[in-house]
Amino acid sequence: MIGLGGAVFLLGNGRIMGASGIIGGLVDGSGWRTWAERAAFLAGVLIMPIVLTPLYSVPISTHLTSNLAIIVAAGVCVGIGTRLANGCTSGHGVCGISRLSLRGIVATVFYILAGGLTVVLFRHVLGVI
């Protein structure tokens, strides 16, 4: 679904679909010229899981921790990483790899490595999660 959304976004707008860029443009004011398009994208991201929920017969389990501090820290780390990489996994991972972008491929490899190292550190070394 994300790949299809990325293809439709590219064909319709001539730009790469990256959630961090779409949200960032609304937050920092640089994307107010296309605010309606950005708001429609965000509405779709929020509404579609609710719309598709009746199609799934098995409840989805996330195994998300109940520790609010860990959730906030994870969100901050993802935000910092997104800014450092000039994009997120939807932009680099889905759209970048499909366009055979070296930058997208390298960024995605580092996203995966950082995620794996984080799990090893927190779960197996620190025993937090």
Backbone as XML, in Angstrom:
<?xml version="1.0"?>
<chain id="A" units="angstrom">
  <residue number="1" name="MET">
    <atom name="N" x="0.818" y="-1.193" z="0.000"/>
    <atom name="CA" x="0.000" y="0.000" z="0.000"/>
    <atom name="C" x="0.865" y="1.263" z="0.000"/>
  </residue>
  <residue number="2" name="ILE">
    <atom name="N" x="1.972" y="1.227" z="0.763"/>
    <atom name="CA" x="2.845" y="2.401" z="0.795"/>
    <atom name="C" x="3.500" y="2.597" z="-0.569"/>
  </residue>
  <residue number="3" name="GLY">
    <atom name="N" x="3.905" y="1.501" z="-1.199"/>
    <atom name="CA" x="4.501" y="1.595" z="-2.531"/>
    <atom name="C" x="3.518" y="2.143" z="-3.554"/>
  </residue>
  <residue number="4" name="LEU">
    <atom name="N" x="2.281" y="1.692" z="-3.492"/>
    <atom name="CA" x="1.253" y="2.207" z="-4.391"/>
    <atom name="C" x="1.019" y="3.693" z="-4.139"/>
  </residue>
  <residue number="5" name="GLY">
    <atom name="N" x="0.944" y="4.062" z="-2.864"/>
    <atom name="CA" x="0.782" y="5.471" z="-2.517"/>
    <atom name="C" x="1.943" y="6.316" z="-3.019"/>
  </residue>
  <residue number="6" name="GLY">
    <atom name="N" x="3.157" y="5.768" z="-2.897"/>
    <atom name="CA" x="4.332" y="6.484" z="-3.392"/>
    <atom name="C" x="4.295" y="6.668" z="-4.896"/>
  </residue>
  <residue number="7" name="ALA">
    <atom name="N" x="3.860" y="5.625" z="-5.618"/>
    <atom name="CA" x="3.777" y="5.715" z="-7.079"/>
    <atom name="C" x="2.721" y="6.730" z="-7.509"/>
  </residue>
  <residue number="8" name="VAL">
    <atom name="N" x="1.558" y="6.702" z="-6.854"/>
    <atom name="CA" x="0.494" y="7.652" z="-7.188"/>
    <atom name="C" x="0.944" y="9.075" z="-6.880"/>
  </residue>
  <residue number="9" name="PHE">
    <atom name="N" x="1.623" y="9.262" z="-5.747"/>
    <atom name="CA" x="2.112" y="10.588" z="-5.367"/>
    <atom name="C" x="3.120" y="11.090" z="-6.395"/>
  </residue>
  <residue number="10" name="LEU">
    <atom name="N" x="4.030" y="10.229" z="-6.830"/>
    <atom name="CA" x="5.037" y="10.619" z="-7.820"/>
    <atom name="C" x="4.386" y="10.940" z="-9.165"/>
  </residue>
  <residue number="11" name="LEU">
    <atom name="N" x="3.463" y="10.109" z="-9.604"/>
    <atom name="CA" x="2.794" y="10.357" z="-10.885"/>
    <atom name="C" x="1.918" y="11.603" z="-10.848"/>
  </residue>
  <residue number="12" name="GLY">
    <atom name="N" x="1.260" y="11.832" z="-9.723"/>
    <atom name="CA" x="0.356" y="12.974" z="-9.615"/>
    <atom name="C" x="1.051" y="14.302" z="-9.359"/>
  </residue>
  <residue number="13" name="ASN">
    <atom name="N" x="2.180" y="14.271" z="-8.650"/>
    <atom name="CA" x="2.835" y="15.512" z="-8.241"/>
    <atom name="C" x="4.230" y="15.701" z="-8.818"/>
  </residue>
  <residue number="14" name="GLY">
    <atom name="N" x="4.799" y="14.626" z="-9.330"/>
    <atom name="CA" x="6.162" y="14.729" z="-9.849"/>
    <atom name="C" x="7.202" y="14.839" z="-8.751"/>
  </residue>
  <residue number="15" name="ARG">
    <atom name="N" x="6.805" y="14.521" z="-7.516"/>
    <atom name="CA" x="7.723" y="14.582" z="-6.378"/>
    <atom name="C" x="7.704" y="13.259" z="-5.631"/>
  </residue>
  <residue number="16" name="ILE">
    <atom name="N" x="8.786" y="13.011" z="-4.895"/>
    <atom name="CA" x="8.904" y="11.795" z="-4.101"/>
    <atom name="C" x="8.062" y="11.921" z="-2.840"/>
  </residue>
  <residue number="17" name="MET">
    <atom name="N" x="7.364" y="10.844" z="-2.503"/>
    <atom name="CA" x="6.564" y="10.826" z="-1.287"/>
    <atom name="C" x="7.464" y="10.476" z="-0.103"/>
  </residue>
  <residue number="18" name="GLY">
    <atom name="N" x="7.678" y="11.425" z="0.746"/>
    <atom name="CA" x="8.406" y="11.201" z="1.989"/>
    <atom name="C" x="7.600" y="11.811" z="3.117"/>
  </residue>
  <residue number="19" name="ALA">
    <atom name="N" x="7.156" y="10.987" z="4.042"/>
    <atom name="CA" x="6.290" y="11.481" z="5.119"/>
    <atom name="C" x="6.965" y="12.574" z="5.932"/>
  </residue>
  <residue number="20" name="SER">
    <atom name="N" x="8.268" y="12.437" z="6.180"/>
    <atom name="CA" x="8.949" y="13.457" z="6.987"/>
    <atom name="C" x="8.981" y="14.803" z="6.273"/>
  </residue>
  <residue number="21" name="GLY">
    <atom name="N" x="9.160" y="14.793" z="4.967"/>
    <atom name="CA" x="9.157" y="16.045" z="4.212"/>
    <atom name="C" x="7.772" y="16.674" z="4.156"/>
  </residue>
  <residue number="22" name="ILE">
    <atom name="N" x="6.759" y="15.834" z="4.047"/>
    <atom name="CA" x="5.386" y="16.335" z="3.999"/>
    <atom name="C" x="5.005" y="16.952" z="5.337"/>
  </residue>
  <residue number="23" name="ILE">
    <atom name="N" x="5.295" y="16.252" z="6.423"/>
    <atom name="CA" x="4.989" y="16.771" z="7.756"/>
    <atom name="C" x="5.894" y="17.960" z="8.083"/>
  </residue>
  <residue number="24" name="GLY">
    <atom name="N" x="7.188" y="17.826" z="7.778"/>
    <atom name="CA" x="8.142" y="18.896" z="8.068"/>
    <atom name="C" x="7.780" y="20.204" z="7.394"/>
  </residue>
  <residue number="25" name="GLY">
    <atom name="N" x="7.263" y="20.138" z="6.170"/>
    <atom name="CA" x="6.867" y="21.338" z="5.453"/>
    <atom name="C" x="5.713" y="22.066" z="6.115"/>
  </residue>
  <residue number="26" name="LEU">
    <atom name="N" x="4.852" y="21.308" z="6.783"/>
    <atom name="CA" x="3.754" y="21.936" z="7.525"/>
    <atom name="C" x="4.248" y="22.536" z="8.840"/>
  </residue>
  <residue number="27" name="VAL">
    <atom name="N" x="5.192" y="21.840" z="9.468"/>
    <atom name="CA" x="5.694" y="22.297" z="10.768"/>
    <atom name="C" x="6.558" y="23.546" z="10.631"/>
  </residue>
  <residue number="28" name="ASP">
    <atom name="N" x="7.500" y="23.539" z="9.664"/>
    <atom name="CA" x="8.416" y="24.681" z="9.552"/>
    <atom name="C" x="7.893" y="25.792" z="8.638"/>
  </residue>
  <residue number="29" name="GLY">
    <atom name="N" x="6.732" y="25.586" z="8.027"/>
    <atom name="CA" x="6.114" y="26.623" z="7.213"/>
    <atom name="C" x="6.539" y="26.644" z="5.757"/>
  </residue>
  <residue number="30" name="SER">
    <atom name="N" x="7.527" y="25.824" z="5.384"/>
    <atom name="CA" x="8.007" y="25.848" z="3.999"/>
    <atom name="C" x="7.023" y="25.197" z="3.027"/>
  </residue>
  <residue number="31" name="GLY">
    <atom name="N" x="6.068" y="24.441" z="3.530"/>
    <atom name="CA" x="5.133" y="23.746" z="2.659"/>
    <atom name="C" x="3.718" y="24.287" z="2.687"/>
  </residue>
  <residue number="32" name="TRP">
    <atom name="N" x="3.539" y="25.489" z="3.155"/>
    <atom name="CA" x="2.186" y="26.034" z="3.245"/>
    <atom name="C" x="1.564" y="26.299" z="1.888"/>
  </residue>
  <residue number="33" name="ARG">
    <atom name="N" x="2.391" y="26.415" z="0.858"/>
    <atom name="CA" x="1.861" y="26.621" z="-0.494"/>
    <atom name="C" x="1.040" y="25.403" z="-0.929"/>
  </residue>
  <residue number="34" name="THR">
    <atom name="N" x="1.424" y="24.222" z="-0.449"/>
    <atom name="CA" x="0.716" y="22.989" z="-0.804"/>
    <atom name="C" x="0.086" y="22.355" z="0.440"/>
  </residue>
  <residue number="35" name="TRP">
    <atom name="N" x="-0.418" y="23.173" z="1.342"/>
    <atom name="CA" x="-0.930" y="22.665" z="2.615"/>
    <atom name="C" x="-2.105" y="21.703" z="2.432"/>
  </residue>
  <residue number="36" name="ALA">
    <atom name="N" x="-2.973" y="21.952" z="1.462"/>
    <atom name="CA" x="-4.140" y="21.078" z="1.273"/>
    <atom name="C" x="-3.714" y="19.677" z="0.848"/>
  </residue>
  <residue number="37" name="GLU">
    <atom name="N" x="-2.749" y="19.612" z="-0.048"/>
    <atom name="CA" x="-2.221" y="18.320" z="-0.493"/>
    <atom name="C" x="-1.570" y="17.583" z="0.672"/>
  </residue>
  <residue number="38" name="ARG">
    <atom name="N" x="-0.797" y="18.293" z="1.464"/>
    <atom name="CA" x="-0.120" y="17.695" z="2.610"/>
    <atom name="C" x="-1.131" y="17.229" z="3.658"/>
  </residue>
  <residue number="39" name="ALA">
    <atom name="N" x="-2.150" y="18.036" z="3.905"/>
    <atom name="CA" x="-3.182" y="17.668" z="4.875"/>
    <atom name="C" x="-3.959" y="16.438" z="4.396"/>
  </residue>
  <residue number="40" name="ALA">
    <atom name="N" x="-4.241" y="16.354" z="3.102"/>
    <atom name="CA" x="-4.944" y="15.189" z="2.553"/>
    <atom name="C" x="-4.091" y="13.927" z="2.719"/>
  </residue>
  <residue number="41" name="PHE">
    <atom name="N" x="-2.799" y="14.037" z="2.498"/>
    <atom name="CA" x="-1.889" y="12.901" z="2.680"/>
    <atom name="C" x="-1.923" y="12.431" z="4.137"/>
  </residue>
  <residue number="42" name="LEU">
    <atom name="N" x="-1.785" y="13.379" z="5.061"/>
    <atom name="CA" x="-1.786" y="13.027" z="6.484"/>
    <atom name="C" x="-3.128" y="12.443" z="6.917"/>
  </residue>
  <residue number="43" name="ALA">
    <atom name="N" x="-4.224" y="12.988" z="6.393"/>
    <atom name="CA" x="-5.543" y="12.445" z="6.713"/>
    <atom name="C" x="-5.643" y="10.994" z="6.243"/>
  </residue>
  <residue number="44" name="GLY">
    <atom name="N" x="-5.127" y="10.716" z="5.056"/>
    <atom name="CA" x="-5.139" y="9.345" z="4.545"/>
    <atom name="C" x="-4.312" y="8.405" z="5.407"/>
  </residue>
  <residue number="45" name="VAL">
    <atom name="N" x="-3.175" y="8.871" z="5.863"/>
    <atom name="CA" x="-2.312" y="8.054" z="6.723"/>
    <atom name="C" x="-3.029" y="7.729" z="8.040"/>
  </residue>
  <residue number="46" name="LEU">
    <atom name="N" x="-3.782" y="8.673" z="8.567"/>
    <atom name="CA" x="-4.470" y="8.460" z="9.834"/>
    <atom name="C" x="-5.779" y="7.690" z="9.678"/>
  </residue>
  <residue number="47" name="ILE">
    <atom name="N" x="-6.503" y="7.909" z="8.589"/>
    <atom name="CA" x="-7.838" y="7.334" z="8.424"/>
    <atom name="C" x="-7.814" y="5.918" z="7.828"/>
  </residue>
  <residue number="48" name="MET">
    <atom name="N" x="-6.917" y="5.640" z="6.914"/>
    <atom name="CA" x="-6.943" y="4.342" z="6.228"/>
    <atom name="C" x="-6.813" y="3.136" z="7.153"/>
  </residue>
  <residue number="49" name="PRO">
    <atom name="N" x="-5.983" y="3.156" z="8.197"/>
    <atom name="CA" x="-5.980" y="1.992" z="9.102"/>
    <atom name="C" x="-7.346" y="1.746" z="9.743"/>
  </residue>
  <residue number="50" name="ILE">
    <atom name="N" x="-8.060" y="2.808" z="10.056"/>
    <atom name="CA" x="-9.390" y="2.663" z="10.650"/>
    <atom name="C" x="-10.354" y="2.070" z="9.623"/>
  </residue>
  <residue number="51" name="VAL">
    <atom name="N" x="-10.265" y="2.538" z="8.383"/>
    <atom name="CA" x="-11.137" y="2.046" z="7.317"/>
    <atom name="C" x="-10.853" y="0.574" z="7.012"/>
  </residue>
  <residue number="52" name="LEU">
    <atom name="N" x="-9.584" y="0.172" z="7.039"/>
    <atom name="CA" x="-9.212" y="-1.194" z="6.681"/>
    <atom name="C" x="-9.340" y="-2.196" z="7.824"/>
  </residue>
  <residue number="53" name="THR">
    <atom name="N" x="-9.500" y="-1.744" z="9.051"/>
    <atom name="CA" x="-9.576" y="-2.637" z="10.205"/>
    <atom name="C" x="-10.645" y="-3.726" z="10.053"/>
  </residue>
  <residue number="54" name="PRO">
    <atom name="N" x="-11.847" y="-3.450" z="9.559"/>
    <atom name="CA" x="-12.847" y="-4.525" z="9.427"/>
    <atom name="C" x="-12.436" y="-5.647" z="8.465"/>
  </residue>
  <residue number="55" name="LEU">
    <atom name="N" x="-11.478" y="-5.404" z="7.603"/>
    <atom name="CA" x="-11.048" y="-6.438" z="6.665"/>
    <atom name="C" x="-10.140" y="-7.485" z="7.309"/>
  </residue>
  <residue number="56" name="TYR">
    <atom name="N" x="-9.657" y="-7.212" z="8.495"/>
    <atom name="CA" x="-8.755" y="-8.137" z="9.178"/>
    <atom name="C" x="-9.509" y="-8.876" z="10.263"/>
  </residue>
  <residue number="57" name="SER">
    <atom name="N" x="-9.415" y="-10.230" z="10.258"/>
    <atom name="CA" x="-10.147" y="-11.021" z="11.235"/>
    <atom name="C" x="-9.340" y="-11.249" z="12.507"/>
  </residue>
  <residue number="58" name="VAL">
    <atom name="N" x="-8.023" y="-11.142" z="12.418"/>
    <atom name="CA" x="-7.170" y="-11.372" z="13.581"/>
    <atom name="C" x="-6.740" y="-10.018" z="14.148"/>
  </residue>
  <residue number="59" name="PRO">
    <atom name="N" x="-6.925" y="-9.816" z="15.450"/>
    <atom name="CA" x="-6.472" y="-8.546" z="16.039"/>
    <atom name="C" x="-4.958" y="-8.393" z="15.886"/>
  </residue>
  <residue number="60" name="ILE">
    <atom name="N" x="-4.545" y="-7.180" z="15.626"/>
    <atom name="CA" x="-3.128" y="-6.902" z="15.446"/>
    <atom name="C" x="-2.514" y="-6.567" z="16.797"/>
  </residue>
  <residue number="61" name="SER">
    <atom name="N" x="-1.439" y="-7.252" z="17.141"/>
    <atom name="CA" x="-0.748" y="-7.006" z="18.399"/>
    <atom name="C" x="0.570" y="-6.292" z="18.101"/>
  </residue>
  <residue number="62" name="THR">
    <atom name="N" x="0.849" y="-5.220" z="18.816"/>
    <atom name="CA" x="2.047" y="-4.437" z="18.538"/>
    <atom name="C" x="3.204" y="-4.718" z="19.481"/>
  </residue>
  <residue number="63" name="HIS">
    <atom name="N" x="2.931" y="-5.265" z="20.646"/>
    <atom name="CA" x="3.948" y="-5.488" z="21.676"/>
    <atom name="C" x="4.634" y="-4.188" z="22.072"/>
  </residue>
  <residue number="64" name="LEU">
    <atom name="N" x="3.897" y="-3.084" z="22.028"/>
    <atom name="CA" x="4.427" y="-1.781" z="22.398"/>
    <atom name="C" x="4.557" y="-1.702" z="23.912"/>
  </residue>
  <residue number="65" name="THR">
    <atom name="N" x="5.647" y="-1.160" z="24.361"/>
    <atom name="CA" x="5.855" y="-1.004" z="25.797"/>
    <atom name="C" x="4.857" y="-0.002" z="26.384"/>
  </residue>
  <residue number="66" name="SER">
    <atom name="N" x="4.567" y="-0.156" z="27.651"/>
    <atom name="CA" x="3.687" y="0.802" z="28.318"/>
    <atom name="C" x="4.484" y="1.918" z="28.982"/>
  </residue>
  <residue number="67" name="ASN">
    <atom name="N" x="5.794" y="1.877" z="28.875"/>
    <atom name="CA" x="6.662" y="2.897" z="29.465"/>
    <atom name="C" x="6.666" y="4.135" z="28.563"/>
  </residue>
  <residue number="68" name="LEU">
    <atom name="N" x="5.992" y="5.195" z="29.004"/>
    <atom name="CA" x="5.852" y="6.412" z="28.207"/>
    <atom name="C" x="7.205" y="7.062" z="27.904"/>
  </residue>
  <residue number="69" name="ALA">
    <atom name="N" x="8.139" y="7.005" z="28.822"/>
    <atom name="CA" x="9.464" y="7.606" z="28.610"/>
    <atom name="C" x="10.179" y="6.945" z="27.432"/>
  </residue>
  <residue number="70" name="ILE">
    <atom name="N" x="10.052" y="5.638" z="27.317"/>
    <atom name="CA" x="10.690" y="4.922" z="26.196"/>
    <atom name="C" x="10.017" y="5.297" z="24.885"/>
  </residue>
  <residue number="71" name="ILE">
    <atom name="N" x="8.710" y="5.417" z="24.889"/>
    <atom name="CA" x="7.979" y="5.788" z="23.670"/>
    <atom name="C" x="8.385" y="7.189" z="23.217"/>
  </residue>
  <residue number="72" name="VAL">
    <atom name="N" x="8.456" y="8.132" z="24.142"/>
    <atom name="CA" x="8.854" y="9.503" z="23.802"/>
    <atom name="C" x="10.302" y="9.529" z="23.316"/>
  </residue>
  <residue number="73" name="ALA">
    <atom name="N" x="11.199" y="8.831" z="24.014"/>
    <atom name="CA" x="12.610" y="8.793" z="23.610"/>
    <atom name="C" x="12.753" y="8.189" z="22.209"/>
  </residue>
  <residue number="74" name="ALA">
    <atom name="N" x="11.984" y="7.150" z="21.925"/>
    <atom name="CA" x="12.041" y="6.526" z="20.599"/>
    <atom name="C" x="11.572" y="7.497" z="19.526"/>
  </residue>
  <residue number="75" name="GLY">
    <atom name="N" x="10.504" y="8.227" z="19.812"/>
    <atom name="CA" x="10.009" y="9.219" z="18.852"/>
    <atom name="C" x="11.022" y="10.314" z="18.584"/>
  </residue>
  <residue number="76" name="VAL">
    <atom name="N" x="11.682" y="10.781" z="19.639"/>
    <atom name="CA" x="12.709" y="11.815" z="19.480"/>
    <atom name="C" x="13.880" y="11.275" z="18.653"/>
  </residue>
  <residue number="77" name="CYS">
    <atom name="N" x="14.301" y="10.053" z="18.927"/>
    <atom name="CA" x="15.405" y="9.455" z="18.161"/>
    <atom name="C" x="15.043" y="9.291" z="16.690"/>
  </residue>
  <residue number="78" name="VAL">
    <atom name="N" x="13.824" y="8.869" z="16.419"/>
    <atom name="CA" x="13.382" y="8.733" z="15.027"/>
    <atom name="C" x="13.364" y="10.097" z="14.344"/>
  </residue>
  <residue number="79" name="GLY">
    <atom name="N" x="12.876" y="11.109" z="15.038"/>
    <atom name="CA" x="12.857" y="12.460" z="14.474"/>
    <atom name="C" x="14.247" y="12.984" z="14.169"/>
  </residue>
  <residue number="80" name="ILE">
    <atom name="N" x="15.181" y="12.780" z="15.092"/>
    <atom name="CA" x="16.564" y="13.220" z="14.876"/>
    <atom name="C" x="17.181" y="12.466" z="13.705"/>
  </residue>
  <residue number="81" name="GLY">
    <atom name="N" x="16.973" y="11.167" z="13.672"/>
    <atom name="CA" x="17.515" y="10.365" z="12.570"/>
    <atom name="C" x="16.944" y="10.760" z="11.226"/>
  </residue>
  <residue number="82" name="THR">
    <atom name="N" x="15.662" y="11.094" z="11.213"/>
    <atom name="CA" x="15.014" y="11.525" z="9.980"/>
    <atom name="C" x="15.615" y="12.823" z="9.472"/>
  </residue>
  <residue number="83" name="ARG">
    <atom name="N" x="15.866" y="13.753" z="10.371"/>
    <atom name="CA" x="16.481" y="15.031" z="9.976"/>
    <atom name="C" x="17.921" y="14.821" z="9.511"/>
  </residue>
  <residue number="84" name="LEU">
    <atom name="N" x="18.681" y="13.977" z="10.219"/>
    <atom name="CA" x="20.075" y="13.724" z="9.833"/>
    <atom name="C" x="20.176" y="13.067" z="8.461"/>
  </residue>
  <residue number="85" name="ALA">
    <atom name="N" x="19.218" y="12.184" z="8.159"/>
    <atom name="CA" x="19.248" y="11.455" z="6.887"/>
    <atom name="C" x="18.527" y="12.193" z="5.774"/>
  </residue>
  <residue number="86" name="ASN">
    <atom name="N" x="17.991" y="13.375" z="6.065"/>
    <atom name="CA" x="17.218" y="14.141" z="5.086"/>
    <atom name="C" x="16.075" y="13.324" z="4.505"/>
  </residue>
  <residue number="87" name="GLY">
    <atom name="N" x="15.401" y="12.581" z="5.360"/>
    <atom name="CA" x="14.255" y="11.814" z="4.902"/>
    <atom name="C" x="13.980" y="10.629" z="5.794"/>
  </residue>
  <residue number="88" name="CYS">
    <atom name="N" x="12.860" y="9.986" z="5.535"/>
    <atom name="CA" x="12.427" y="8.860" z="6.356"/>
    <atom name="C" x="12.377" y="7.583" z="5.516"/>
  </residue>
  <residue number="89" name="THR">
    <atom name="N" x="11.924" y="6.513" z="6.135"/>
    <atom name="CA" x="11.899" y="5.232" z="5.430"/>
    <atom name="C" x="10.924" y="5.221" z="4.262"/>
  </residue>
  <residue number="90" name="SER">
    <atom name="N" x="9.874" y="6.026" z="4.311"/>
    <atom name="CA" x="8.963" y="6.054" z="3.156"/>
    <atom name="C" x="9.627" y="6.735" z="1.970"/>
  </residue>
  <residue number="91" name="GLY">
    <atom name="N" x="10.408" y="7.753" z="2.227"/>
    <atom name="CA" x="11.092" y="8.454" z="1.135"/>
    <atom name="C" x="12.289" y="7.680" z="0.621"/>
  </residue>
  <residue number="92" name="HIS">
    <atom name="N" x="13.174" y="7.297" z="1.534"/>
    <atom name="CA" x="14.391" y="6.589" z="1.124"/>
    <atom name="C" x="14.129" y="5.115" z="0.840"/>
  </residue>
  <residue number="93" name="GLY">
    <atom name="N" x="13.451" y="4.443" z="1.771"/>
    <atom name="CA" x="13.263" y="2.998" z="1.650"/>
    <atom name="C" x="12.348" y="2.581" z="0.531"/>
  </residue>
  <residue number="94" name="VAL">
    <atom name="N" x="11.190" y="3.175" z="0.455"/>
    <atom name="CA" x="10.219" y="2.761" z="-0.557"/>
    <atom name="C" x="10.495" y="3.457" z="-1.885"/>
  </residue>
  <residue number="95" name="CYS">
    <atom name="N" x="10.534" y="4.778" z="-1.857"/>
    <atom name="CA" x="10.672" y="5.528" z="-3.110"/>
    <atom name="C" x="12.112" y="5.550" z="-3.611"/>
  </residue>
  <residue number="96" name="GLY">
    <atom name="N" x="13.076" y="5.673" z="-2.700"/>
    <atom name="CA" x="14.483" y="5.733" z="-3.119"/>
    <atom name="C" x="14.969" y="4.428" z="-3.720"/>
  </residue>
  <residue number="97" name="ILE">
    <atom name="N" x="14.683" y="3.317" z="-3.064"/>
    <atom name="CA" x="15.121" y="2.016" z="-3.571"/>
    <atom name="C" x="14.436" y="1.688" z="-4.888"/>
  </residue>
  <residue number="98" name="SER">
    <atom name="N" x="13.147" y="2.008" z="-4.999"/>
    <atom name="CA" x="12.432" y="1.694" z="-6.240"/>
    <atom name="C" x="12.960" y="2.500" z="-7.420"/>
  </residue>
  <residue number="99" name="ARG">
    <atom name="N" x="13.578" y="3.665" z="-7.147"/>
    <atom name="CA" x="14.186" y="4.467" z="-8.216"/>
    <atom name="C" x="15.669" y="4.141" z="-8.387"/>
  </residue>
  <residue number="100" name="LEU">
    <atom name="N" x="16.147" y="3.133" z="-7.638"/>
    <atom name="CA" x="17.559" y="2.735" z="-7.644"/>
    <atom name="C" x="18.474" y="3.892" z="-7.245"/>
  </residue>
  <residue number="101" name="SER">
    <atom name="N" x="18.010" y="4.706" z="-6.305"/>
    <atom name="CA" x="18.785" y="5.837" z="-5.804"/>
    <atom name="C" x="19.838" y="5.327" z="-4.822"/>
  </residue>
  <residue number="102" name="LEU">
    <atom name="N" x="21.101" y="5.584" z="-5.104"/>
    <atom name="CA" x="22.181" y="5.150" z="-4.219"/>
    <atom name="C" x="21.996" y="5.756" z="-2.824"/>
  </residue>
  <residue number="103" name="ARG">
    <atom name="N" x="21.634" y="7.029" z="-2.784"/>
    <atom name="CA" x="21.401" y="7.699" z="-1.500"/>
    <atom name="C" x="20.289" y="7.009" z="-0.713"/>
  </residue>
  <residue number="104" name="GLY">
    <atom name="N" x="19.201" y="6.639" z="-1.397"/>
    <atom name="CA" x="18.100" y="5.953" z="-0.736"/>
    <atom name="C" x="18.492" y="4.571" z="-0.240"/>
  </residue>
  <residue number="105" name="ILE">
    <atom name="N" x="19.263" y="3.854" z="-1.041"/>
    <atom name="CA" x="19.702" y="2.511" z="-0.651"/>
    <atom name="C" x="20.621" y="2.585" z="0.560"/>
  </residue>
  <residue number="106" name="VAL">
    <atom name="N" x="21.592" y="3.495" z="0.537"/>
    <atom name="CA" x="22.524" y="3.645" z="1.655"/>
    <atom name="C" x="21.779" y="4.059" z="2.921"/>
  </residue>
  <residue number="107" name="ALA">
    <atom name="N" x="20.865" y="5.020" z="2.800"/>
    <atom name="CA" x="20.093" y="5.463" z="3.970"/>
    <atom name="C" x="19.283" y="4.313" z="4.547"/>
  </residue>
  <residue number="108" name="THR">
    <atom name="N" x="18.670" y="3.501" z="3.696"/>
    <atom name="CA" x="17.857" y="2.388" z="4.166"/>
    <atom name="C" x="18.709" y="1.345" z="4.877"/>
  </residue>
  <residue number="109" name="VAL">
    <atom name="N" x="19.880" y="1.057" z="4.347"/>
    <atom name="CA" x="20.790" y="0.111" z="5.006"/>
    <atom name="C" x="21.122" y="0.609" z="6.411"/>
  </residue>
  <residue number="110" name="PHE">
    <atom name="N" x="21.410" y="1.893" z="6.534"/>
    <atom name="CA" x="21.745" y="2.434" z="7.851"/>
    <atom name="C" x="20.541" y="2.463" z="8.782"/>
  </residue>
  <residue number="111" name="TYR">
    <atom name="N" x="19.323" y="2.704" z="8.244"/>
    <atom name="CA" x="18.122" y="2.622" z="9.075"/>
    <atom name="C" x="17.978" y="1.219" z="9.665"/>
  </residue>
  <residue number="112" name="ILE">
    <atom name="N" x="18.138" y="0.218" z="8.831"/>
    <atom name="CA" x="17.976" y="-1.162" z="9.269"/>
    <atom name="C" x="19.049" y="-1.523" z="10.293"/>
  </residue>
  <residue number="113" name="LEU">
    <atom name="N" x="20.297" y="-1.146" z="10.015"/>
    <atom name="CA" x="21.379" y="-1.424" z="10.964"/>
    <atom name="C" x="21.147" y="-0.736" z="12.307"/>
  </residue>
  <residue number="114" name="ALA">
    <atom name="N" x="20.740" y="0.518" z="12.280"/>
    <atom name="CA" x="20.491" y="1.255" z="13.526"/>
    <atom name="C" x="19.349" y="0.620" z="14.313"/>
  </residue>
  <residue number="115" name="GLY">
    <atom name="N" x="18.299" y="0.194" z="13.620"/>
    <atom name="CA" x="17.188" y="-0.471" z="14.299"/>
    <atom name="C" x="17.617" y="-1.782" z="14.937"/>
  </residue>
  <residue number="116" name="GLY">
    <atom name="N" x="18.384" y="-2.575" z="14.211"/>
    <atom name="CA" x="18.881" y="-3.840" z="14.752"/>
    <atom name="C" x="19.792" y="-3.638" z="15.948"/>
  </residue>
  <residue number="117" name="LEU">
    <atom name="N" x="20.703" y="-2.682" z="15.851"/>
    <atom name="CA" x="21.604" y="-2.395" z="16.970"/>
    <atom name="C" x="20.841" y="-1.879" z="18.190"/>
  </residue>
  <residue number="118" name="THR">
    <atom name="N" x="19.804" y="-1.105" z="17.955"/>
    <atom name="CA" x="18.994" y="-0.593" z="19.060"/>
    <atom name="C" x="18.297" y="-1.732" z="19.791"/>
  </residue>
  <residue number="119" name="VAL">
    <atom name="N" x="17.744" y="-2.683" z="19.045"/>
    <atom name="CA" x="17.083" y="-3.827" z="19.671"/>
    <atom name="C" x="18.091" y="-4.640" z="20.477"/>
  </residue>
  <residue number="120" name="VAL">
    <atom name="N" x="19.253" y="-4.906" z="19.898"/>
    <atom name="CA" x="20.278" y="-5.663" z="20.615"/>
    <atom name="C" x="20.685" y="-4.931" z="21.894"/>
  </residue>
  <residue number="121" name="LEU">
    <atom name="N" x="20.928" y="-3.631" z="21.796"/>
    <atom name="CA" x="21.350" y="-2.852" z="22.955"/>
    <atom name="C" x="20.289" y="-2.844" z="24.054"/>
  </residue>
  <residue number="122" name="PHE">
    <atom name="N" x="19.063" y="-2.453" z="23.702"/>
    <atom name="CA" x="18.037" y="-2.313" z="24.732"/>
    <atom name="C" x="17.499" y="-3.642" z="25.242"/>
  </residue>
  <residue number="123" name="ARG">
    <atom name="N" x="17.327" y="-4.619" z="24.372"/>
    <atom name="CA" x="16.725" y="-5.874" z="24.812"/>
    <atom name="C" x="17.752" y="-6.818" z="25.418"/>
  </residue>
  <residue number="124" name="HIS">
    <atom name="N" x="18.908" y="-6.970" z="24.772"/>
    <atom name="CA" x="19.847" y="-8.004" z="25.192"/>
    <atom name="C" x="20.976" y="-7.491" z="26.095"/>
  </residue>
  <residue number="125" name="VAL">
    <atom name="N" x="21.378" y="-6.247" z="25.915"/>
    <atom name="CA" x="22.469" y="-5.718" z="26.742"/>
    <atom name="C" x="21.904" y="-5.050" z="28.000"/>
  </residue>
  <residue number="126" name="LEU">
    <atom name="N" x="20.966" y="-4.112" z="27.815"/>
    <atom name="CA" x="20.419" y="-3.374" z="28.953"/>
    <atom name="C" x="19.220" y="-4.062" z="29.593"/>
  </residue>
  <residue number="127" name="GLY">
    <atom name="N" x="18.543" y="-4.944" z="28.853"/>
    <atom name="CA" x="17.381" y="-5.652" z="29.381"/>
    <atom name="C" x="16.193" y="-4.746" z="29.674"/>
  </residue>
  <residue number="128" name="VAL">
    <atom name="N" x="16.079" y="-3.632" z="28.947"/>
    <atom name="CA" x="15.015" y="-2.659" z="29.205"/>
    <atom name="C" x="13.695" y="-3.093" z="28.602"/>
  </residue>
  <residue number="129" name="ILE">
    <atom name="N" x="13.710" y="-3.576" z="27.398"/>
    <atom name="CA" x="12.462" y="-3.909" z="26.692"/>
    <atom name="C" x="12.197" y="-5.393" z="26.791"/>
  </residue>
</chain>
